[in-house]
Every structure is written in C-alpha cells, then in structure tokens.
Amino acid sequence: MMKKRGVMLVALSLIMGLGAAWFANGWIANRAGVADGNNAVVMSAAMDIPYGTKMESRHIKAVKIPKELIPQDAVQSVEEIEGHVANADVVRGEMLIQSRFVAHNGGSTLAALIGENMRAITVRVDDVVGVAGFLLPGNYVDVLATKVERKSKKASTETILKKIKVLAVDQQTRTNESDPIVVRAVTLEMEPKQSEILTKRRAEGTIQLTLRNPNEEVLIAKNEPKPKVRRTYKPAPTVTVIRGTKVNKQKTSR
C-alpha cells in the first residue's frame, strides 16, 4: 500500500512539474512576442572600428532596441554600409549611424574620406614638425609658416591655417595605436584656396604643425587689437535769416 502511494505521489509531482513548465514556457513566449512587436533590429559595432576602416560583415552585429529609440539614419542592415569607410572612430557596442560612413566607389580608401569640395594635400615632415609622432588620422592641426627676411635675417612666424583635418600619416588612413609613431609625410584635408596658401608659404620658408583639441572652436585671440571705429563729423545745422534784401546764415547750438 505504501509503495503504491509513493508511486502516485511521484506521478503527481511529474504532472505538476510538466504543467508548470508548460505554463512558464507559454508566458515567456507571450512576453517575447509582445516585446518583438515593440522592438526593431539595428546594426551595432561588434568591435572597435578606427577611423578609415573599410567595413566588413565581421565589424557588424544585429541588436534589438525599442522602435521609439531608433534614430532616423540608423543602419538597419549589413548591406547598407558593407564596403563603406568609417569617417570617425566607432566604439564597440555603439549603434551604427549612416552619416559616420562614406561610400567607397573604388580607388584608395583615402579618396573616400575626402569631404565634398575639399582637397587632400601631402606635406613632408620630420618628428618635430609632425608633433613628435603624435599625429594620427582624424586629428586636427593648425599650420604655422616661418619666413626669414633676406636683408635683415629676421624670422617671422604666423598661423596661416586653422583646424585642418589629418586624413593620413605616411600611407596609413587608420591606426589602432595611440603611441607616437615616426612619420615622413602627413596628408591634410583643406579647401582648394587653402591648399594654394600652403603651397606658396611652404616654398617661401618652413611650416610647422601644431596639434589642437578637436572640440575647440576657432576663436579670435583675446589680445588681438579691436578694430578702430571711425567717427564722422557732422556740422551743426544752420538757420537762414532774411531781413529785407539781406540774407544771413546762423549756426544753431547742438
């Protein structure tokens, strides 16, 4: 009798366990169905993506997020940016945005990174001019030009270009290292008129690059003299007095 009761208890426990498992599975499936209805798939970075990287499928992974949190230009499929080039650093796990990638239509990766109506110009540097090797693609620099007068032998230096983007160092458009590297050439992005200024001043003397904070705005120096305001003199108004045949003009007080 005791043996039969034990068998019944075991059977009842199994039935209750199966029922609980079935109920829990249905609840989870129902919740997942509701969540999927409110979520959408977007692409994120599967690893750190340095500036200048040509995108491959291994760089990308799909994630689900609420639809209301998806930006308008979010990448929602691998095909949208596969083969494109990153024009900014992207960290692992970051949502991929279309504006941070540019199409690569053949040729070098560098050509894809040049902005619209901009030009790339390469200047030869040494470890000093190249900011002791701390210049990396994506940095911003100011360009200083030094000219020595032939007669007086006096040197003068001035900043000729501000906030110029570094496209590449030597033949590298990207690097995973933040340690200084020795370079022999730096490729800069600038407007056509700026490239003419740089070429002319380089022929007249030497140039130096100064590394700047990319978040710093180009401001007028505080010690720069203020423009002089020209004051114009206005003559006092006159009154014409006529007495018979005599005409007399008199100035009025201000």
HUWOHU-V185580 format. One record per residue. N is the residue number from 0. OMEGA is omega in whole degrees, -180 to 180 (999 if undefined). BURIAL is 1 if it has 16 or more other ideal C-beta (glycine too) atoms within 10 Angstrom, else 0. Layout:
n:omega:burial
N:OMEGA:BURIAL
N:OMEGA:BURIAL
This chain:
n:omega:burial
0:180:0
1:-180:0
2:-180:0
3:179:0
4:179:0
5:179:0
6:-180:0
7:179:0
8:178:0
9:180:0
10:179:0
11:178:0
12:179:0
13:-180:0
14:180:0
15:179:0
16:178:0
17:179:0
18:179:0
19:179:0
20:180:0
21:-180:0
22:-179:0
23:179:0
24:178:0
25:180:0
26:180:0
27:180:0
28:179:0
29:178:0
30:179:0
31:178:0
32:178:0
33:-179:0
34:-179:0
35:178:0
36:-179:0
37:-176:0
38:175:1
39:-177:1
40:173:0
41:-180:1
42:176:1
43:-178:1
44:179:1
45:180:0
46:174:0
47:-179:0
48:-180:1
49:175:1
50:177:1
51:-180:1
52:174:1
53:-171:1
54:174:1
55:-177:0
56:-179:0
57:179:0
58:-167:1
59:172:1
60:-178:0
61:176:0
62:177:0
63:176:0
64:177:0
65:-176:0
66:-177:0
67:-179:0
68:-176:0
69:177:0
70:-176:0
71:-177:0
72:178:0
73:178:1
74:-175:1
75:174:0
76:-179:0
77:-175:1
78:-177:0
79:-176:0
80:178:1
81:-177:1
82:176:0
83:-178:1
84:179:1
85:178:1
86:176:1
87:176:0
88:177:1
89:-178:1
90:-179:0
91:180:0
92:-179:0
93:177:0
94:-178:1
95:-179:1
96:-174:1
97:-177:0
98:-180:0
99:180:1
100:-180:1
101:-179:1
102:178:0
103:-174:1
104:180:0
105:-177:0
106:-177:0
107:176:0
108:-179:1
109:-178:1
110:-179:0
111:-176:1
112:-179:1
113:-179:1
114:180:0
115:180:0
116:178:0
117:180:1
118:175:0
119:179:1
120:-177:1
121:177:0
122:177:1
123:-178:0
124:169:1
125:-175:0
126:178:0
127:179:0
128:179:1
129:178:1
130:175:1
131:176:0
132:-179:1
133:176:0
134:179:1
135:177:1
136:-178:1
137:176:1
138:175:1
139:-178:1
140:166:1
141:-179:1
142:178:1
143:178:1
144:178:1
145:-179:0
146:180:0
147:178:0
148:-176:0
149:-175:0
150:-175:0
151:-177:0
152:178:0
153:-179:0
154:176:0
155:-178:0
156:177:0
157:176:0
158:-176:0
159:180:1
160:-178:1
161:176:0
162:178:0
163:-176:1
164:176:1
165:179:1
166:-177:1
167:171:1
168:-168:1
169:178:1
170:-180:0
171:175:0
172:177:1
173:176:1
174:179:1
175:-175:0
176:173:0
177:178:0
178:-180:0
179:177:0
180:-179:1
181:-179:0
182:179:1
183:179:0
184:178:0
185:179:1
186:-176:1
187:176:1
188:-179:1
189:178:1
190:180:0
191:-180:0
192:179:0
193:178:1
194:176:1
195:179:0
196:-179:0
197:-179:1
198:-180:0
199:-177:0
200:176:1
201:178:1
202:-178:0
203:-177:0
204:-179:0
205:179:0
206:180:1
207:177:1
208:176:1
209:-179:0
210:-178:1
211:175:0
212:-177:0
213:-179:0
214:-178:0
215:178:0
216:177:0
217:-176:0
218:175:0
219:-179:0
220:-177:0
221:-177:0
222:179:0
223:-177:0
224:179:0
225:179:0
226:-179:0
227:178:0
228:-180:0
229:179:0
230:179:0
231:-179:0
232:177:0
233:179:0
234:180:0
235:180:0
236:-179:0
237:178:0
238:179:0
239:180:0
240:-179:0
241:177:0
242:-177:0
243:179:0
244:-178:0
245:178:0
246:-178:0
247:178:0
248:180:0
249:178:0
250:176:0
251:177:0
252:-179:0
253:999:0
